[in-house]
């Protein structure tokens, strides 16, 4: 298959990369607004970035470290440490040493983190549905599939660079 874009017709502001970036920015901003407006969550001053961390921990099948989170969401280690400090001070996460490697700190949701996560997840779903307004379920599933293919292409390219 040939290239999608060519130099003669390529318009950066109409490209997939630009549009994905803009949609991501707008979705996170909408999520920030909805989290701040929620009666239960407003006192916690939750941000969309903090929600992503909580969601990753909630969905983890095995213990996660700050390094795992950084890799999973392409986040700076220093910024991640500060975010984890804030989440810990809010009583939503806890750090504990790995039994296998004392240098490694594992992260987990506290009971409070587990208690607020369903509401955060519901708000996130509502925002996603707002952005998909006018789409059919089939179109939404197709979009997800296309994005998964793009993500897989990125993984293949990353493996080539590191090989």
GROMACS elastic network, one bead per residue, 0.5 to 0.9 nm:
[ bonds ]
;  ai    aj funct       b0    kb
    1     4     6  0.88063   500
    2     5     6  0.89863   500
    3     6     6  0.70984   500
    5     8     6  0.85928   500
    5     9     6  0.71176   500
    5    10     6  0.57735   500
    5    11     6  0.89042   500
    5    15     6  0.85489   500
    6     9     6  0.57678   500
    6    10     6  0.56622   500
    7    10     6  0.53545   500
    7    11     6  0.87275   500
    8    11     6  0.89622   500
   10    14     6  0.80733   500
   10    15     6  0.75413   500
   11    14     6  0.54731   500
   11    15     6  0.63690   500
   12    15     6  0.50762   500
   12    16     6  0.84498   500
   12    17     6  0.81051   500
   12    18     6  0.66217   500
   13    16     6  0.85333   500
   13    17     6  0.85977   500
   13    18     6  0.57343   500
   13    19     6  0.71659   500
   14    17     6  0.84987   500
   14    18     6  0.67848   500
   14    19     6  0.66951   500
   15    18     6  0.54270   500
   15    19     6  0.62033   500
   15    20     6  0.85491   500
   16    19     6  0.51470   500
   16    20     6  0.59121   500
   16    21     6  0.84385   500
   17    20     6  0.52143   500
   17    21     6  0.61552   500
   17    22     6  0.86708   500
   18    21     6  0.51211   500
   18    22     6  0.61983   500
   18    23     6  0.86483   500
   19    22     6  0.50798   500
   19    23     6  0.60698   500
   19    24     6  0.84627   500
   20    23     6  0.51967   500
   20    24     6  0.60729   500
   20    25     6  0.86043   500
   21    24     6  0.51348   500
   21    25     6  0.62003   500
   21    26     6  0.86675   500
   22    25     6  0.51121   500
   22    26     6  0.61577   500
   22    27     6  0.85194   500
   23    26     6  0.51281   500
   23    27     6  0.59621   500
   23    28     6  0.85229   500
   23   131     6  0.86352   500
   24    27     6  0.51199   500
   24    28     6  0.61161   500
   24    29     6  0.85148   500
   25    28     6  0.53257   500
   25    29     6  0.61759   500
   25    30     6  0.86568   500
   26    29     6  0.50558   500
   26    30     6  0.60971   500
   26    31     6  0.85347   500
   27    30     6  0.50895   500
   27    31     6  0.61021   500
   27    32     6  0.85627   500
   27   127     6  0.70388   500
   27   128     6  0.74404   500
   27   131     6  0.75306   500
   28    32     6  0.60731   500
   28    33     6  0.86498   500
   28    47     6  0.85927   500
   28    48     6  0.57213   500
   28    49     6  0.79239   500
   28   127     6  0.89883   500
   29    32     6  0.50118   500
   29    33     6  0.63273   500
   29    34     6  0.87453   500
   29    48     6  0.76085   500
   30    33     6  0.51257   500
   30    34     6  0.62482   500
   30    35     6  0.86305   500
   30    48     6  0.87612   500
   30   127     6  0.67328   500
   31    34     6  0.50801   500
   31    35     6  0.60165   500
   31    36     6  0.84501   500
   31    47     6  0.77533   500
   31    48     6  0.58010   500
   31   123     6  0.73229   500
   31   124     6  0.63381   500
   31   126     6  0.89719   500
   31   127     6  0.62942   500
   31   128     6  0.89077   500
   32    35     6  0.52772   500
   32    36     6  0.61572   500
   32    37     6  0.86493   500
   32    46     6  0.75022   500
   32    47     6  0.53048   500
   32    48     6  0.52403   500
   32    49     6  0.86375   500
   33    36     6  0.51801   500
   33    37     6  0.61766   500
   33    38     6  0.88195   500
   33    47     6  0.86448   500
   33    48     6  0.89756   500
   34    37     6  0.50484   500
   34    38     6  0.62662   500
   34   123     6  0.67868   500
   34   124     6  0.84302   500
   34   127     6  0.79727   500
   35    38     6  0.54045   500
   35    39     6  0.87346   500
   35    40     6  0.89845   500
   35    41     6  0.61795   500
   35    42     6  0.64213   500
   35    45     6  0.77757   500
   35    46     6  0.62860   500
   35    47     6  0.69592   500
   35    48     6  0.77102   500
   35   120     6  0.72446   500
   35   123     6  0.70948   500
   35   124     6  0.86445   500
   36    39     6  0.80921   500
   36    41     6  0.67899   500
   36    43     6  0.82202   500
   36    44     6  0.86138   500
   36    45     6  0.63880   500
   36    46     6  0.68641   500
   36    47     6  0.78420   500
   37    40     6  0.89115   500
   37    41     6  0.78184   500
   37    42     6  0.60803   500
   38    41     6  0.53417   500
   38    42     6  0.54547   500
   38    43     6  0.88838   500
   38   123     6  0.86776   500
   39    42     6  0.55394   500
   39    43     6  0.75971   500
   40    43     6  0.69438   500
   40    44     6  0.81082   500
   40   116     6  0.81607   500
   40   119     6  0.84484   500
   41    44     6  0.53601   500
   41    45     6  0.67975   500
   41    46     6  0.67633   500
   41   116     6  0.75735   500
   41   119     6  0.82473   500
   41   120     6  0.79206   500
   42    45     6  0.52396   500
   42    46     6  0.69822   500
   43    46     6  0.81909   500
   44    90     6  0.66798   500
   46    49     6  0.82434   500
   46    50     6  0.61842   500
   46    51     6  0.68959   500
   46    87     6  0.87397   500
   47    50     6  0.51232   500
   47    51     6  0.62277   500
   47    52     6  0.87416   500
   48    52     6  0.62795   500
   48    53     6  0.88401   500
   48   124     6  0.87944   500
   49    52     6  0.51765   500
   49    53     6  0.66117   500
   49    54     6  0.88522   500
   49    83     6  0.84568   500
   50    53     6  0.51753   500
   50    54     6  0.62485   500
   50    55     6  0.85391   500
   50    83     6  0.69738   500
   50    84     6  0.83570   500
   50    86     6  0.88519   500
   50    87     6  0.73225   500
   51    54     6  0.50306   500
   51    55     6  0.59351   500
   51    56     6  0.84871   500
   51   117     6  0.81731   500
   51   120     6  0.69448   500
   51   121     6  0.82871   500
   51   124     6  0.87016   500
   52    55     6  0.50344   500
   52    56     6  0.61042   500
   52    57     6  0.86338   500
   52    73     6  0.84075   500
   53    56     6  0.51299   500
   53    57     6  0.62612   500
   53    58     6  0.85448   500
   53    69     6  0.71509   500
   53    73     6  0.86464   500
   53    83     6  0.88271   500
   53    84     6  0.85033   500
   54    57     6  0.51697   500
   54    58     6  0.60281   500
   54    59     6  0.86129   500
   54    87     6  0.86172   500
   54    92     6  0.80091   500
   54    93     6  0.79518   500
   54   108     6  0.88144   500
   54   109     6  0.72272   500
   54   113     6  0.73818   500
   54   114     6  0.87396   500
   54   117     6  0.71029   500
   55    59     6  0.61187   500
   55    60     6  0.85220   500
   55   117     6  0.71739   500
   55   120     6  0.85306   500
   55   121     6  0.75824   500
   56    59     6  0.52347   500
   56    60     6  0.60500   500
   56    64     6  0.88222   500
   56    69     6  0.76566   500
   56    72     6  0.86128   500
   57    60     6  0.51487   500
   57    61     6  0.86634   500
   57    63     6  0.81742   500
   57    64     6  0.70755   500
   57    69     6  0.86421   500
   57    93     6  0.88144   500
   57   107     6  0.74197   500
   57   108     6  0.62157   500
   57   109     6  0.65720   500
   58    61     6  0.85914   500
   58   108     6  0.79549   500
   58   109     6  0.68698   500
   58   113     6  0.86068   500
   58   114     6  0.73035   500
   58   117     6  0.75983   500
   60    63     6  0.68525   500
   60    64     6  0.71855   500
   61    64     6  0.88584   500
   63    98     6  0.88175   500
   63   106     6  0.58504   500
   63   107     6  0.66049   500
   63   108     6  0.71868   500
   64    67     6  0.80195   500
   64    68     6  0.58775   500
   64    69     6  0.71098   500
   64   105     6  0.83360   500
   64   106     6  0.54257   500
   64   107     6  0.56094   500
   64   108     6  0.75197   500
   65    68     6  0.50926   500
   65    69     6  0.64871   500
   65    70     6  0.87340   500
   65    95     6  0.87553   500
   65   104     6  0.72505   500
   65   105     6  0.59228   500
   65   107     6  0.57264   500
   66    69     6  0.50873   500
   66    70     6  0.61876   500
   66    71     6  0.87060   500
   66    77     6  0.75482   500
   66    80     6  0.69184   500
   66    81     6  0.72670   500
   66    84     6  0.80637   500
   66   105     6  0.76627   500
   66   106     6  0.75772   500
   66   107     6  0.73477   500
   67    70     6  0.50252   500
   67    71     6  0.62569   500
   67    72     6  0.85355   500
   67    77     6  0.71527   500
   67    80     6  0.86802   500
   68    71     6  0.52522   500
   68    72     6  0.60918   500
   68    73     6  0.87777   500
   69    73     6  0.62112   500
   69    74     6  0.79930   500
   69    75     6  0.76496   500
   69    80     6  0.80213   500
   70    73     6  0.55172   500
   70    74     6  0.52924   500
   70    76     6  0.63973   500
   70    77     6  0.63290   500
   70    80     6  0.68449   500
   71    74     6  0.51910   500
   71    75     6  0.69212   500
   71    76     6  0.89767   500
   72    75     6  0.79932   500
   75    78     6  0.86583   500
   75    79     6  0.71347   500
   75    80     6  0.65084   500
   76    79     6  0.53256   500
   76    80     6  0.60608   500
   76    81     6  0.86923   500
   77    81     6  0.61824   500
   77    82     6  0.87620   500
   78    81     6  0.51533   500
   78    82     6  0.64517   500
   78    83     6  0.87245   500
   79    82     6  0.51668   500
   79    83     6  0.61978   500
   79    84     6  0.86224   500
   80    84     6  0.60488   500
   80    85     6  0.84753   500
   81    84     6  0.51115   500
   81    85     6  0.61236   500
   81    86     6  0.87190   500
   82    86     6  0.63507   500
   82    87     6  0.87521   500
   83    86     6  0.50967   500
   83    87     6  0.62370   500
   83    88     6  0.85326   500
   84    88     6  0.59457   500
   84    89     6  0.84464   500
   84    93     6  0.76607   500
   84    94     6  0.88429   500
   84    95     6  0.89505   500
   84   107     6  0.89820   500
   85    88     6  0.50982   500
   85    89     6  0.61039   500
   85    90     6  0.86482   500
   85    93     6  0.89920   500
   86    89     6  0.50768   500
   86    90     6  0.62622   500
   86    91     6  0.87507   500
   87    90     6  0.50975   500
   87    91     6  0.64441   500
   87    92     6  0.54875   500
   87    93     6  0.58980   500
   87    94     6  0.84817   500
   87   113     6  0.89415   500
   88    91     6  0.50270   500
   88    92     6  0.57107   500
   88    94     6  0.59071   500
   88    95     6  0.79981   500
   88   110     6  0.89659   500
   89    92     6  0.76537   500
   89    93     6  0.83416   500
   90    93     6  0.79615   500
   90   113     6  0.89815   500
   91    94     6  0.75248   500
   91   109     6  0.87248   500
   91   110     6  0.67890   500
   91   111     6  0.85989   500
   91   112     6  0.65527   500
   91   113     6  0.70992   500
   92   108     6  0.85898   500
   92   109     6  0.57986   500
   92   110     6  0.52947   500
   92   111     6  0.74668   500
   92   112     6  0.55404   500
   92   114     6  0.76751   500
   92   116     6  0.84155   500
   93   107     6  0.67282   500
   93   108     6  0.55066   500
   93   110     6  0.50616   500
   93   111     6  0.85949   500
   93   112     6  0.82663   500
   93   113     6  0.62678   500
   94   106     6  0.82723   500
   94   107     6  0.57738   500
   94   108     6  0.54909   500
   94   109     6  0.62526   500
   94   110     6  0.61687   500
   95   105     6  0.60544   500
   95   106     6  0.55865   500
   95   108     6  0.66291   500
   95   109     6  0.89772   500
   96   104     6  0.84390   500
   96   105     6  0.53770   500
   96   106     6  0.52953   500
   96   107     6  0.65485   500
   96   108     6  0.82196   500
   97   100     6  0.86573   500
   97   101     6  0.75578   500
   97   102     6  0.56550   500
   97   103     6  0.71715   500
   97   104     6  0.58668   500
   97   106     6  0.59541   500
   97   107     6  0.88381   500
   98   101     6  0.52366   500
   98   102     6  0.54796   500
   98   103     6  0.74459   500
   98   104     6  0.54894   500
   98   105     6  0.57739   500
   98   106     6  0.60373   500
   99   102     6  0.63613   500
   99   104     6  0.87239   500
  100   104     6  0.84222   500
  101   104     6  0.55711   500
  101   105     6  0.85207   500
  102   105     6  0.75239   500
  108   113     6  0.87701   500
  109   112     6  0.75928   500
  109   113     6  0.50618   500
  109   114     6  0.59741   500
  110   114     6  0.61810   500
  110   115     6  0.84487   500
  111   114     6  0.50432   500
  111   115     6  0.60286   500
  111   116     6  0.87715   500
  112   116     6  0.62524   500
  112   117     6  0.84824   500
  113   116     6  0.54141   500
  113   117     6  0.59804   500
  114   117     6  0.53040   500
  114   118     6  0.74956   500
  115   118     6  0.68126   500
  115   119     6  0.81560   500
  116   119     6  0.55635   500
  116   120     6  0.63932   500
  116   121     6  0.87460   500
  117   121     6  0.59754   500
  117   122     6  0.85033   500
  118   121     6  0.50014   500
  118   122     6  0.61187   500
  118   123     6  0.86825   500
  119   123     6  0.62510   500
  119   124     6  0.85930   500
  120   123     6  0.51374   500
  120   124     6  0.61687   500
  120   125     6  0.86259   500
  121   124     6  0.50137   500
  121   125     6  0.61578   500
  121   126     6  0.86395   500
  122   125     6  0.50742   500
  122   126     6  0.62357   500
  122   127     6  0.87564   500
  123   126     6  0.50279   500
  123   127     6  0.63129   500
  123   128     6  0.86659   500
  124   127     6  0.51821   500
  124   128     6  0.62317   500
  124   129     6  0.86403   500
  125   128     6  0.50157   500
  125   129     6  0.61035   500
  125   130     6  0.86025   500
  126   129     6  0.50784   500
  126   130     6  0.62409   500
  126   131     6  0.87952   500
  127   130     6  0.50357   500
  127   131     6  0.64126   500
  127   132     6  0.87196   500
  128   131     6  0.51734   500
  128   132     6  0.62721   500
  128   133     6  0.87279   500
  129   133     6  0.60798   500
  130   133     6  0.51864   500
  130   134     6  0.89885   500
  131   134     6  0.87233   500
  132   135     6  0.54763   500
  132   136     6  0.83377   500
  132   140     6  0.71273   500
  133   136     6  0.83975   500
  135   138     6  0.79669   500
  135   139     6  0.58159   500
  135   140     6  0.62459   500
  136   139     6  0.50614   500
  136   140     6  0.62593   500
  136   141     6  0.86472   500
  137   140     6  0.50360   500
  137   141     6  0.61546   500
  137   142     6  0.84950   500
  138   141     6  0.51249   500
  138   142     6  0.60718   500
  138   143     6  0.85835   500
  139   143     6  0.60757   500
  139   144     6  0.85588   500
  140   143     6  0.50546   500
  140   144     6  0.62093   500
  140   145     6  0.86077   500
  141   144     6  0.50313   500
  141   145     6  0.61605   500
  141   146     6  0.86578   500
  142   146     6  0.61748   500
  142   147     6  0.86044   500
  143   146     6  0.50808   500
  143   147     6  0.61548   500
  143   148     6  0.85428   500
  144   147     6  0.51361   500
  144   148     6  0.61200   500
  144   149     6  0.86600   500
  145   148     6  0.50362   500
  145   149     6  0.62759   500
  145   150     6  0.87395   500
  146   149     6  0.50640   500
  146   150     6  0.63302   500
  146   151     6  0.86644   500
  147   151     6  0.61261   500
  147   152     6  0.85464   500
  148   152     6  0.60875   500
  148   153     6  0.85551   500
  149   152     6  0.50165   500
  149   153     6  0.61607   500
  149   154     6  0.86551   500
  150   153     6  0.50258   500
  150   154     6  0.63279   500
  150   155     6  0.87876   500
  151   154     6  0.50383   500
  151   155     6  0.63723   500
  151   156     6  0.87901   500
  152   156     6  0.62718   500
  152   157     6  0.86668   500
  153   156     6  0.50946   500
  153   157     6  0.62416   500
  153   158     6  0.86077   500
  154   157     6  0.50974   500
  154   158     6  0.61045   500
  154   159     6  0.86228   500
  155   158     6  0.50066   500
  155   159     6  0.61622   500
  155   160     6  0.86690   500
  156   159     6  0.51583   500
  156   160     6  0.63582   500
  156   161     6  0.88664   500
  157   160     6  0.51166   500
  157   161     6  0.63901   500
  157   162     6  0.88339   500
  158   161     6  0.52031   500
  158   162     6  0.63016   500
  158   163     6  0.85530   500
  159   162     6  0.52649   500
  159   163     6  0.59289   500
  160   163     6  0.52212   500
